[in-house]
């Protein structure tokens, strides 16, 4: 009896809802019968990934759109693939055209994974470096201010923080990214109100 085709999708922030929807759409097109998805940083606890890996059984297939949706690093990817291989679960990474169905975990597959994942990681690091350089150049020219928060929300964040409400609760109450809350609180601490904030 053939196993299930299971998908896993992840984005790092709530601002990337469209990216999550695109991944889910691609996974459905790949024939996934069940999809686990979450919006969480790769360095945070990924509860849906844990649930997904626990759910998989022998002859199942795990499908992800890109390696960085599944793993934190090349070593992490290889570890996950090795664990899946021992359990008789195949891995498909769409962006890498990698599909271990039929050949399982073997030295050739692991070499292919290592090379492709290392290239993907290298490309991402190059992209992030260019982004940092662009931001630094824009700051030097006085053109970069970061993403401005809505002024009303900025004031509300300041009030809630002064009242002792935590950043996570503020973000939830005001429906803003937690990173914006931390940034505004940081600016408050660095500014003239620094002595009055805890």
C-alpha positions, 0 to 999 in steps of 0.5 A: 500500500502506497504511503501518503504525500505530506507537505511542510510549509514555513515562513519566518514572519507574519508579514509573509502570508502570501509566501506561505499561501504560495508554498501551500499552493505548490505543495497541493499541486505536488499531490500533498494530501496533508500539509503542516504549515507555520509562521515561525523563525527557523531558529525558534521552536518549529512545532508544526515541523516536529508534528509533521516529522512525527506524523510520517510513516514508512513509504510516506513522502515529505515534500517541501518547496525549498531546503531553507523551509525545512532546515536551518543549515546544510548539516540540519538538512542532511540530518533530517534526510538521514532520519527520514531515510532510516524510517523509509520516508522519501524526501522531495525538495521542489526547488532542487528537483530532488526526489529520493523516492525509489533510491532512498538515502544513499551516498549519491543522494547525500552528495547531491543534497550537500552540494545543492543545499550548500549552493542555496545557502551560499546564494542566500548569504550573498543576497543578505550581504547585498541587502545589508550593503544597500541599507548601509549605503542608503543610511549613509546618504540619509535615505533609509529610515526603516519601515515606519510604523503607523504614528497612532500605533507608535503612540499606542506601543509607547503607552502600553509599554509604559503600562508594563505590557510585554512586547509580544502582547503589544504586537498581538493587541495592535496587530503589528509585527513584534520586530516593530514593537522591539524596534520602537521600544529600543528607540524609546530607550535610546531617546530622551525617555530612556530614564523613565522606561523599564 
